[in-house]
Amino acid sequence: MGFEKGDHVVFHDKHSEYDGETGEVTQVSETMFGDSTYIVQFDEGQEAGIPEDALEAAEE
């Protein structure tokens, strides 16, 4: 599926303080293996290096 800069997403990572929060994708990077990782900005900060499978599209 993939996400683009500006997309709103819900982050799922039980080890993160942002688990379950909705944020905005601010940067998309591609790893040397061809996978995308994301930087997502939340109200209280940001999380970097997020794999695609930890994100889902937020309801508009």
C-alpha positions as protocol buffer text, in pm:
chain_id: "A"
residue {
  index: 1
  type: MET
  ca { x: 0 y: 0 z: 0 }
}
residue {
  index: 2
  type: GLY
  ca { x: 250 y: 260 z: 116 }
}
residue {
  index: 3
  type: PHE
  ca { x: 199 y: 607 z: 252 }
}
residue {
  index: 4
  type: GLU
  ca { x: 306 y: 947 z: 124 }
}
residue {
  index: 5
  type: LYS
  ca { x: 419 y: 1267 z: 289 }
}
residue {
  index: 6
  type: GLY
  ca { x: 113 y: 1444 z: 433 }
}
residue {
  index: 7
  type: ASP
  ca { x: -89 y: 1126 z: 490 }
}
residue {
  index: 8
  type: HIS
  ca { x: -255 y: 1087 z: 830 }
}
residue {
  index: 9
  type: VAL
  ca { x: -185 y: 752 z: 992 }
}
residue {
  index: 10
  type: VAL
  ca { x: -243 y: 561 z: 1316 }
}
residue {
  index: 11
  type: PHE
  ca { x: 75 y: 422 z: 1471 }
}
residue {
  index: 12
  type: HIS
  ca { x: 80 y: 79 z: 1641 }
}
residue {
  index: 13
  type: ASP
  ca { x: 381 y: -10 z: 1857 }
}
residue {
  index: 14
  type: LYS
  ca { x: 319 y: -124 z: 2214 }
}
residue {
  index: 15
  type: HIS
  ca { x: 673 y: -14 z: 2308 }
}
residue {
  index: 16
  type: SER
  ca { x: 623 y: 348 z: 2197 }
}
residue {
  index: 17
  type: GLU
  ca { x: 467 y: 635 z: 2389 }
}
residue {
  index: 18
  type: TYR
  ca { x: 280 y: 720 z: 2065 }
}
residue {
  index: 19
  type: ASP
  ca { x: 108 y: 379 z: 2033 }
}
residue {
  index: 20
  type: GLY
  ca { x: -247 y: 424 z: 1904 }
}
residue {
  index: 21
  type: GLU
  ca { x: -199 y: 792 z: 1821 }
}
residue {
  index: 22
  type: THR
  ca { x: -276 y: 958 z: 1490 }
}
residue {
  index: 23
  type: GLY
  ca { x: -1 y: 1157 z: 1324 }
}
residue {
  index: 24
  type: GLU
  ca { x: 112 y: 1294 z: 990 }
}
residue {
  index: 25
  type: VAL
  ca { x: 381 y: 1139 z: 771 }
}
residue {
  index: 26
  type: THR
  ca { x: 653 y: 1404 z: 734 }
}
residue {
  index: 27
  type: GLN
  ca { x: 919 y: 1197 z: 554 }
}
residue {
  index: 28
  type: VAL
  ca { x: 940 y: 872 z: 360 }
}
residue {
  index: 29
  type: SER
  ca { x: 1274 y: 694 z: 322 }
}
residue {
  index: 30
  type: GLU
  ca { x: 1364 y: 377 z: 138 }
}
residue {
  index: 31
  type: THR
  ca { x: 1600 y: 126 z: 296 }
}
residue {
  index: 32
  type: MET
  ca { x: 1870 y: -49 z: 94 }
}
residue {
  index: 33
  type: PHE
  ca { x: 1636 y: -351 z: 88 }
}
residue {
  index: 34
  type: GLY
  ca { x: 1364 y: -155 z: -90 }
}
residue {
  index: 35
  type: ASP
  ca { x: 1136 y: -120 z: 212 }
}
residue {
  index: 36
  type: SER
  ca { x: 990 y: 216 z: 312 }
}
residue {
  index: 37
  type: THR
  ca { x: 1032 y: 366 z: 658 }
}
residue {
  index: 38
  type: TYR
  ca { x: 852 y: 673 z: 782 }
}
residue {
  index: 39
  type: ILE
  ca { x: 891 y: 971 z: 1013 }
}
residue {
  index: 40
  type: VAL
  ca { x: 556 y: 1057 z: 1169 }
}
residue {
  index: 41
  type: GLN
  ca { x: 482 y: 1383 z: 1353 }
}
residue {
  index: 42
  type: PHE
  ca { x: 240 y: 1361 z: 1647 }
}
residue {
  index: 43
  type: ASP
  ca { x: 98 y: 1641 z: 1865 }
}
residue {
  index: 44
  type: GLU
  ca { x: 360 y: 1574 z: 2134 }
}
residue {
  index: 45
  type: GLY
  ca { x: 663 y: 1487 z: 1917 }
}
residue {
  index: 46
  type: GLN
  ca { x: 775 y: 1254 z: 1641 }
}
residue {
  index: 47
  type: GLU
  ca { x: 884 y: 897 z: 1584 }
}
residue {
  index: 48
  type: ALA
  ca { x: 1139 y: 798 z: 1317 }
}
residue {
  index: 49
  type: GLY
  ca { x: 1220 y: 475 z: 1138 }
}
residue {
  index: 50
  type: ILE
  ca { x: 865 y: 340 z: 1147 }
}
residue {
  index: 51
  type: PRO
  ca { x: 806 y: 39 z: 923 }
}
residue {
  index: 52
  type: GLU
  ca { x: 497 y: 35 z: 701 }
}
residue {
  index: 53
  type: ASP
  ca { x: 339 y: -258 z: 889 }
}
residue {
  index: 54
  type: ALA
  ca { x: 322 y: -46 z: 1209 }
}
residue {
  index: 55
  type: LEU
  ca { x: 96 y: 211 z: 1038 }
}
residue {
  index: 56
  type: GLU
  ca { x: -262 y: 216 z: 918 }
}
residue {
  index: 57
  type: ALA
  ca { x: -450 y: 485 z: 732 }
}
residue {
  index: 58
  type: ALA
  ca { x: -638 y: 718 z: 967 }
}
residue {
  index: 59
  type: GLU
  ca { x: -1007 y: 781 z: 915 }
}
residue {
  index: 60
  type: GLU
  ca { x: -1066 y: 1119 z: 753 }
}
